[in-house]
Each structure stands twice: as structure tokens, then as C-alpha cells.
Amino acid sequence: MLPRRSINCWTLLLVVAFWYAASIFISPLQEKQQRAHITPRYHTEKRFVGKFSHILAETPIRTPQTRAGFQKRQEKIKDGVIHIKSREAVLKEFSPSDALGQKYVNLWRTEDTFNQTYKTCALVHSSGILSFSNLQDEIDNHEAVFRLDADPTQGYEHDVGKKTSVRIVSHHSIPELISKKDSVLKPNDQLVFHGPEHVYRLGSAPKVMKQLLASHPNIQMFRMTSAFEVQANNIFKHHTNITRRRLEMEFSGSFHAVLMMLDVCENTKLYGFIPNSFCNNSDTEWVTSYKYHQDELDLTECEIYKALEVTGVQKIMAERQVIQALVEEGKVVTKQPDWS
């Protein structure tokens, strides 16, 4: 006969074993019953593809509550209680100038547009080929001088001139422009920005632009609209037989400037634009630094352009094909170097 203490130990052991078994078999059953009360929005079916991959096929289901809510909304739409706007209507409401086909609108008042026109224009690129060019008088004699981003004139007047009428600015270059505003900007400059529209409506950019306007009240600010981008896409495709989307590229500031000048200038001269033939010639491809206002880099301008063609978002050499066509059509003239 076993002692009483041994019987109690065996009893306790059996209770613990029973409780453990119940937790294994009963808990999943309770969890399954609880999940039965939750109606999934989608039934998911898993279909295996090969040994290690699978595809989840979702089969939408509509519960009575969902169906009732849908019917209620449809009734409100029918009775005019709820008004649904099309995507086109929303775009017209928030971008009225774009809808009207305007290509250059005021950064703050889209009803105001860039309406200046010029007889003679010069676009000064940032290329190092302008170093020691002594072109100040020739450049400044134009009615309007266009410059890019935060390219300076102070200290480089003898080569690139000191006159600035319009500055084409990428949204990527806004921080640099702000940091150099006192040395780069003139009192009556006109800034024309390009880039995604939401950049100039959301985030920190609007606040920074208003601060810039407070310190330089006579500066006018414009932006290029989607209508301009559509035109740019068409011109690029017309001369290259390929779309920008297919190349996965964004246009450079210099290309935006050239196309804008076709709209607002009767005669356009481009300074510091090197042709593709320059970069394809082993005797000349190594002689030009990337920018006239920067210390010499390890890579030349041609080497950077060739690298961008392979790995970059901007395809400068593809854009130069378009500019070459514009030169042949007599729409622009190139100086330093001369492409003709």
C-alpha cells in the first residue's frame, strides 16, 4: 500500500497533465470559434507556383452591412446629397492655369503668368569651357541674359558677364540658391522654377520661398507647369524618336531654359554648351572642367555626361541631340563653342 503522501503527488501530477492536455486541444478550438465571429473582408486563396513561390488570389466578398452601406451612398449620390468630382474637375480646380494651357505661372498667384518677351537672349551655361573666354561684353549686350540655378557672376564677370534677367532654378537647387542669395541674386531677378508641382505647394519649399521674397521683395517667382512639360516631352520625342519616360530621365535645367527661350525670345544664343562630338573626340573630351565656378574635379565635363547616360537620371547627351537639331533648324545659335 502506497503512503498517503505518494498518492497526493500522483494526483497532483495527473491534474497538471490533464490541464496541459486541455490547453493544447481546447485553446485552438476556442480561438477558432472566436475567429468564426469575424467576417473577413477578403477571402484569400494561396496558389503555389514552383517549389518556393506562391500567389495570393483575393476573392472579394460583400457582407450585408457593406452592401447596405454601399446602397445608402448610392441613394445619396442619386438624390444630390453627395457630389462626386471627376479627376479632371479636381485638377481644374486646383491647377486652373495648367488646365488653361499656361506654361509659366506665378508661384503664388496662378492667374498671373510670365508674359515677358525679348528680342535677343543669351543663356549662360555653367560649363568650364567658359573659363578665360572674355565674353562679358558680348553676353551683357543681349536684352535678356538667362542663367541656371545658383551659378554666380561675382568674380567671373570677365568671362560670363554680370547681367542677369531670368534665372531657371531646379527644385533640387533651392537650398543652394538660398544659401548664396546675397551674392547670386540681383534686386529685380525673375526666378522660374521647374520640377514637380507638389514641391512648391507642400513641405518646406513654400515657406523658404516666402522668406526669400521677404528679403528680396522685388524678385518675381514663376514655375513651369504641366503644360510646359507636355510640350517638352513632345519636342524631345520629335527629335529623338524616343520618349522621356522610356529613358526614365528628367530634363536638366539647361534643357528647360532652352525650350523656354524658344517661347519668349526672338533670337537665342547659347554659351557654354558643348556638343556630343566634343565628348566623342579623344583630343577634346578631357580639356573641359565641369563648372567654371568650381575647383577642378577628378572628372571632366564629358566624363560626367557619359556617366549620366549610363547611370544618371539626366541624359545630357540625349538632350544635346535635340539642341543640335534646333541649331540646324536655325532656332538657336551656339557660341563658345560654335557648333556650326
N, C-alpha and C positions, 0 to 999 in steps of 0.2 A: 504493500500500500504506500502511495506517494505522500510525502509530507504536504501539509496544507499550503506552506509557502511555495512549493513547486507547482501546485495546482493553480495558484493565483498568477504565477509567472506565465504558465502556459495559456491561461485565459487572456491575460493582457496581450500576449503575443498574437493570439487568434484575432482579437479585436483590432489590433493595429493592421494585421494582414487584410482583414475584411475591409477596413476603411481605405487602405491603399488600393485594393481592387476596385472598390466603388468609385474612387476618384478617377481611375483610368477609364472605366467603361461608362460611367454615368455622366461625367462632366461634358464630354463631347456631345452626348445626346442632348443635354440641356442647352449647350451652345447652338446646336443645330436647330433646336426648337425656337430659340431666340432669333436666329437669323431668318427663320421662316416668316417672322412678322415684318421683316424689312423687304420692301419690294424694290429690287434693283432697277435703276434707270435703263440699263442696257444688259442684255444677256450676252455673254462673251463665250465664243467658241474658239478653241485652240486647234489649229490645223498645222501639223508638223510638215516642214519642208526640209528634206535631207535628214542627216543624223542629229544636227545640233541646232537648227533654226526652226522657228515656227512663226505663224502668222495669227494674230488675234482678229477674228472676224466679229464685229459688233452687230447685233441684231436689235435695233431699237424696238422698244415696247412702249405703249402708251397706257398708263393706268387710268382708271375712271376719273381721278382727281385732275390729272394732267389734261385729259380730254375735255373735262368741264371747264377748266381754266382757259384752254385754247378757244373753245366755243364762245366763252364770255368775252374774250378780247376781240374776236371776230365781230361779235354783235356791236361792241363799242366802236369799232372801226367803221362798220356799216352805218351806224347812227351818227357818225361825225364826232363822237366824244374823243376819240384818239385819232390823231393825224400822223400819218407815216410819210416821211420825206424820202425822196429818192436820193441816191448818192450824188447825182448831178445837181440837184437842188441845194444840197448842203454845200457843195463846192462853190456854187454861185453865191451863196450867202456869205461864206467866209473868205472867198477869194474873188470878189467881183471884178477886179481889174484883169485877173487871169482869164476869167470867163469872157471878158470883152476883147481878149486878144492883145492887151497891152503887154509889152515886153520889158519895160523898165518902170517901176512904180516906186513912189516914196516909201521909205522904210516904215513910216508911222501913219501916213495917210495914203492909202492905196488909190484914192481917186486922183491924186497928183502924180504926174508922170514926168519922166525925163524928156524934155522937149527941146533941148539944145541941138543946134546943127552947126557944123563948121565947114569952112571951105578947104582948109589944109590941116592935116593932123599928123602927128608923129607918135609912134608907140615905141617907147624905150624899154627894151628887154634888159634882164639882169645879167646877161652873158658877159663873161670875162673878156670876150673879143672886143668890147668897147674900151678896154683899158688902153690909154695912150692914143686914143682916136682923135682927140682935139675937135670934137664935133659940137661944142657948146653953141656957137653962133648959128650953125645950120639947124640944130634942133629947136632952139628957142625962137627962131624966126617963124615957126608954124603958129597958126592961130590957136591951136589946142595941142597940148602935149599930154599923152596918156602914159601912166606908169603903173607898175604892178605891186600889189601888196605893200610891204614896208620898205621898198627899195629907196635908199637915200639919195639926196643930191648934194648935201653938205659935205664938202671935202672932195667931191668928184665932179664939180661943175664943169671943169675944163673939158671933160670927156662926154658927160651925159646931159649937160645943161642944168639950169636951175629952175626952169619954169615947169609948173605942174597945173594942169587944168582938171583932169579926171584921173582918179586912182581906182583901178579894178582890184578888188580885195576878195580873197577866198575866205570862207568861214574858218578854215584851218589857220589863217594868218592873223586873225583878230587879236589874240594875245600879244603877238609880236608888234602889231601896229599900235596897240595901247601902250606898250612899254616904251615905244620910240616916238610917241605922238608929238612931243615937244620939238624934236629935231627933224621929224619927217613931214609933218602936216603943215600946210600953209593955211592962212586965215580963211580963204574962200575956196578951198578944195571941194570937189564933188567926189564923194565916195560911192562906188557902185559895187555892191556885194553880190557874190554868186555862191550857190550851194543850196542844200535842202531848205525849203521854206520854213519848216518847223523850227529850225535852228534860230531864226530871227523872231519867232513868236513865243518860244518856250525856253525854259532854263535860264542860264545866267547871261546869255548874249544880249537880250533887250535891256537889261539893267546896265550892262557895261556900255552899250551904245548910248544910252541916255546920259551916263556920266561923261562920256566923251563929248556929247553935244553940249553939256553944261559948261565944259571947259573950253570948247571951241564952238560958240553959238552960231557962227556964220557958215559952218560947214553944212553941206546938203548931203543927205544919205538916201540912196536908192538901192534897190535889189532887182536882180534879173528874175523874171517869173517863169512859170512852166511853159508859157507861150514861146519864150526865147529858147528854152531847152529843146522844144519840139523842132523849132527852126534849125537849131544847131545840129540836132540828130539828122535831119533831112539833108543838110549841106554835107555833113560828114559821109553819109551813106552814098550820096550822089557822086562824090569824088573818089571814094574808096571801094564802092560796091560791097560794103560790109557794115553791119550795124554796130553801134557802140555797145549795145547790150551783149552782142555775141563776143566782143573782145573783153567784156567785163571791165570797162575802163570808165574813168571820169575825165572830163575835159579839163585841161590846165587853165590857169588864169590867163596866160598869153593867148590861148585859143579863144577864150571868151572875149578878150579885148579886141582881137582882130575882127570877130564876127559883129561885135557891137559897132565898131568903127565903120563897117560896111553900111550900117544903118544911119549913122549920124555925121559922117564925113564925106565930102565930095572927093577929096584926094587923100590917100592914106600912104604913109611911108613907115616901114618897119625897120628899126635899128637894133642890131644885135641878134638877129635870127640867123642861125647857121643852118644851111641846107643839109639834107641827108648825104649828099655827095661829099660834103666836107668831112663827115664822120666815116665815110666809106673809103677815104683816101688815106693811106698809111703815112703820107707826107704831112698831112694837116690835122689828123684826128687827135694828136697829142698836144697841140700847141695852145689850146684854149682852156683857161680855168673856168670853174662852174659859174662863179658870180664875180662881177667887177668889184664888189664891196666886201668880199670875204678873203681871208688869208688863203693861200693855195692849199688845196686838199690833195689827198693821195690820188684821187680820181679826177680825170679831166671831164669837161662837159660832155664830150662824146661818149666816154666810158659810162657815165651816169645814164645818159639817154639809152644806150644799148642795154644796160642792166634793167632799166624800167620797162623796156619792151618785153623782157622775159618774165620778170617777177613783180613789176610795179603795177599800180592801178592806173597811172597815167601813161599814155603811149605817145610820147612827144614825137617820135619819128613818124608815126601814123598821121598825126596832126600836120606835120610838115609836108606830107603828100598833098593835103588839101591846100595848104598855103602855096605850094609850088603851082598847083592848078590855078589858084587865084592870081598869081603873078603872070602866068601865061595868058590868062584872060584879060589882063590889064586892069584888074580891080585893085591891086595893091602894088607898091614898089618897095623893094628891099634895098637897104644901104648898110654897109659895114656888117657883113659882106654883101656885095651885089650878086644877086642870083642870075641875072640876065646873061 
